[in-house]
Amino acid sequence: MRRVLTALLCLILCAAAPAGAADTPPEQLLAGLHCQSGKVTLPGGIATLDLPPHFRYLNPRDSNTLLVDGWGNPPGAPTLGMIVPTDVDPLGAAGWGVIVSYEPGGHVRDDDAGGIDYAGLLAQLKDAVADNNAARREQGYAAMTLIGWAEQPRYDAARHTLLWAKQLHTEGSNENGLNYHIRVLGREGVLALNAVAGMDQIAQVRREMQNVIAFTDFTPGKRYADFDGKTGKLADYGLAALVAGGGAAKPGLFGKLAALMLAFKQLILVALAAGGAWLYQALGRRTAQAKVELGQGERAS
């Protein structure tokens, strides 16, 4: 099991409590998940997923079931769903998934792609995490350290995708954790794909997230190239702000700075979207009693 902590640039404190998941047996919980395969249209018609055989999609309701009842998260506002691999038990130690969300903050210009000082940005993020440790300790939580980029930020101008990953360590932990980020730029917002995994899974996650990019696409009319500069709204931030989790001038505009780590075999996930759209604080992921493979186009069993 994992403990994953998220640091937010705006000095949001990590909060956790030793609460367990719901009392639903793992087999029953997984049997109640309706896994979708093949071509899937995300809520609101924003984008589509053309899933290969080894991935399934969970709608927002079933994603909430997995996040809240399976992984021990308190209830929060819904995401656009989750993408989960079929070959691992989502409640087991090797379980991982991709949380899908959308930020309708406007059209993000990419003309700053070549001039971003990612080394300097990393130093600022490290300081932000370190500055919060005193407050975390006062509230009874372990300190954490942003180790560095697990994957150096890079922008693919042809596909209008920004990719990066971070590695963190929690005081007292023998393991580090991984949060792998992808941002797909669209006409009027950004599609966020955040993979939650352990640092020991980076090779697998790196490989599979390339597949996720390939099978994810905005619907016609919502793609980056569909932006009309005369009538469309420009975002007040650029690519650097997507990595930082918020624009320097307006830190609350965009918000998913995630620094995720493994420790104490509990999942801790805090994710904050702009405007308070959703907040997750995972309080503990329980151990599954049986390995379960998600069926093709059927309920997990």
Secondary structure, DSSP 8 states (H G I E B T S, - for coil): -------BTTTB----------S--HHHHHHT-B-B-SEEE-GGG-EEEE--TTEEEE-HHHHHIIIIIIT--------SEEEEESSS-TTSTT--EEEEEEE-S-B---TTGGG--HHHHHHHHHHHHHHTHHHHHHTT---EEEEEEEEEEEEETTTTEEEEEEEEEETT-SSEEEEEEEEEEBSSSEEEEEEEEEGGGHHHHHHHHHHHHHHEEE-TTSBGGG--TTTS-B-S--HHHHHHTS-SSSTTSS---------TT----EEE-GGG--EEE-------SS-----SSSB--
